[in-house]
Structures are given as C-alpha cells and as structure tokens.
Amino acid sequence: METKYTTEEKLDILAKRLFEKLAKDVVSLEVSKLFYLTDYFLIGTVESSTQMKAIIDYLRMDGKETGIQYKHVEGLESLKWALVDFGDIVVHLFLSAERELYDLEGLWFQADKKEFKDEN
C-alpha cells in the first residue's frame, strides 16, 4: 500500500535518497505539460555501475519503508543508464558520458527545471 505523498513530496524524498547514495547533479524536469506518461523526470549522475546498482536497490527496498513503490526498472543489463519508474516520477541515473550523450535536459528544454542541493 502506497503512503499518500504529493508528487512534489515524493520528488524531494527521492532526490534525498539519491544524495544519500552520493549521486551528483540531481535535477528534476517537470514534463507533465509536455509528456503524458509521467509528471517529472528526476535525473542524477553516478560514478560507476556499482553505484548505480546500489542506488536502484536502495530505491526499490526503501519503498517498503516510505511507501513510495516503484513500478518498473530498466537498464539493469548495461548499468550505463537506468531508470526507476514510480508512475508520476521517473528516476534516470546516468554515468557521466551517457548523461551528456542522452542530454535529457537539452531534449526537454521546455520543461521547468529544478536543481537539488545535497543537504548532508
């Protein structure tokens, strides 16, 4: 059973979780007016495939505690880019080179962008 959070509260919680596992350059793009499948992309950069796998596992397991349940995970084969789909939020994790290559921020330049700061 999913705990009742607003989408913005979930976004803040998920961003905090990314920072807890040392993701960098965490930003959100509000794509709700541009894309019908989700409201936000939450994007972070990781240093290694090991770190990416650890963050994915953490987000999946943390859902049992927070009630923020994921629906689907993609990218576990290569671990250069992966996503964790929470329905209204899709978390994208990239190695640096892949983040530059896919350039979601450039592709979705019309979306409202928010930069998150690590509060630790």
N, C-alpha and C positions, 0 to 999 in steps of 0.2 A: 504494500500500500504506500503510495507516494504522499509525503508530507506536503502540505499546502504552502508553497512559497510563491511569490510573484516571480515572473520571469527575470526581472531585474535583481531580485534577491538571489535567485539561483545563479545568475551570471556572476555576481560578486563572490558567492561561495565557491563556484568552480574556478574562478580566477585565483582566489586564495589558495585553493588546492594545488594549482599549477605552480605557484610560487613556493609552496611548501616542499615541492619536489624539484626546485631550482630551475624551472622553466624561465626563459628570458623573453623580453619584448612582447609582453602579453597585451593584446588589444582585442576589442570587440568591434564588430561591424553590425549595425542594425540593418538587416536586409529584408525586414518584413514588408516593406512597400515595394521591393524590387523582385522578390522571390517568394513563391507561395509555400515552399516546403518547410521553412523554419523562420524564426524571428531574428536570431543572432548567430553569427559565427564568432567563436572565441578562439583566437589564434595565439600560439606560443611557439617559441624556438627551443629546441633541446640540443645538447652537445653530442649525444650518442644514441644508438638504437637501444642500448641497455637502459638508458634513462627514459626513453620514450616508452618502452615496455613497462617500466616501473610506474610511470605516471598513469598509463592506461589501466594497469592492475589496481592502482590506488583509487582511481575514479570509479572503477567497477565495484570494488569492495566497499568504498566509502558510501556508496549509495544505500547500502543496508543500514548504515548509521544515520545518515542525513535524510533518507527517504527520497533522494534525488536519483531515480533509477534511469540507467541508460537503456536504450532500445536496440542499438546496433553498434558494432565496431568494424572498421575497415582498415586495411593496411598492415595487418599483423604479419603478412608474408615478407615484406621487404624492410619495414620499420625505418623508412626514409621519410615517409609521410603517413600519418594515420589520422583517423577521425573517430570520435566517440559521439554518437547521436543520442541526444537527450530529448528529442522531439522539437521543443521550441528553441533549443540551443544546440549547435553542432560545434564540438571542440575539434580544432585542427591542430595537430602537432607536426612540426617540420624540423628536419635537420636544416642548418643554415642555407646550404646550397639549394635545397628543394624549396625553401620558403622564397628565396629570390626567383627561382625558376617559375613557380606557380603564381607568385605575386597576386595573392587574393586581394590584398589592399588596393592594388592598381586595377585589377579586374572589376572590383566592386567599388570603384572610386566614388560613386554616387551615394554610397551608404554612409550614415553617420558613424564616425569612428570615435572610440573612447580608448585611451591608453590607461592601463592599470599600473599602479606602483606597488612594489614589494614593501609591505609594512613590517617585515621581520627585521 
